Amino acid sequence: MSEVNDRSRDIGPFVPAEDDDMIICRCEEITKGEIRKAVHEGMYTLNEVRRFLRTGMGLCQGQTCGKLVKSIIARELKVSPAEIEPATSRAPMRPIEMKIFAKEAKEVE
């Protein structure tokens, strides 16, 4: 088992920091403190933090905040960011109205 996923080790208590109110994920308005607190509550991977807080799930899909979130998690776990597994990624997308698909279907016929 890697040291990162060893849930039995003690990473210490969550201690609020001066810059905890800094916005890290602009799309979802998630702060550094929220990310740090999530790690101390047991979310040790990018995917866990992402599912809990929605970091990297906004319009940019983590292109803006991904490295910052990874470094915050690594710092709280006292490991190298290279040890943190990358999050599942998807291409940035925008919602499309169904009438656009219908129009394309008519053009193909």
N, C-alpha and C positions, 0 to 999 in steps of 0.2 A: 504494500500500500504506500502511495506517495505521501510525503509529509504534508502536502497541501490538503489532501482529503482525510487526514487523520483527525477524526472528530473527537477523539479522546484527549487530545492535548489541550492544555489551558492557554488561551491567548490573552488572558487577563480580562479585567472588566472594561466596559465601555466608559471612556473618560471624555466628556465633551471637550472640543477644541475651539479656539477662537474663530477659526475659519469654517466651521461646520455649516454655516448658512450660505456658503458659496454654491451657486448653481453649477452642477457638473453636466447634467443631461438637460440641455435647453429645450428639446422637443417635449419632454415629459415633466420638466421643472423639478428634477430630483437634485437634492443637495448632497454635498460631501458628507454631512453628518448622517443623513438617512442611509447612505451606502455603508459608512463605517458601522452604524448601529446594526444594520442587517448582517454584516459579517460577525459581529459579536453575538448575534442571535442565532448563529449557526449556518448561515449561507456562505459557503466557502468558494463557490465557483461562479463564473460569470453568468452561466445559465440560470443558476438559482437566484442570484441577485436580479437578473433580468426579469425572471418570471414573477418575483415578489414585488419589485419596485417599478418595472417597465423601463428600466434604463436601456437605451439602445433599441427601443421598440417604436420610436416616433418616426417621423418622416425621413430622417437621415439614416435610420437603421444602424446607429452606432458609429457612423463614419466620423462624427464630431467628438463624441464622448468615450468611445470604446477604449482607447488607450488610457485615458484618465481613470475610468472605472477600474480597469485592470490594475493600474498602479496603486490605487487606493486599497483594493482588496489585498494585493501583495504586501503592502506596507502593514496593514492590520494583522495579517497572518505571519509577518516577519519572514517572508520568502522572496525570492527573485520573481519579477513579473514573468520571466520566461517559464517559470514552473506553473503558471496559471494557464489552464486549458482555454483555447479561444472559444468564444460563444458561437452558437449556431447562427449563421448569417444568411440573410436573404437580400435580394436586390431591392433598392429603394423603389417603392411604387406609390402611385396615387390612385385614389378611388376613381372608377370610370362608371358613368351612367349606362344602364342597360340599353338605352336607345341608340348609343353609339355602336354597340355590338349588333343590334338589329339592323342598323343602316349598312354595316359591313356585310352582313349575311345577304341582304337584298342585292348588293352590288355583285356578289359572287354568282348568284343565280343566273 
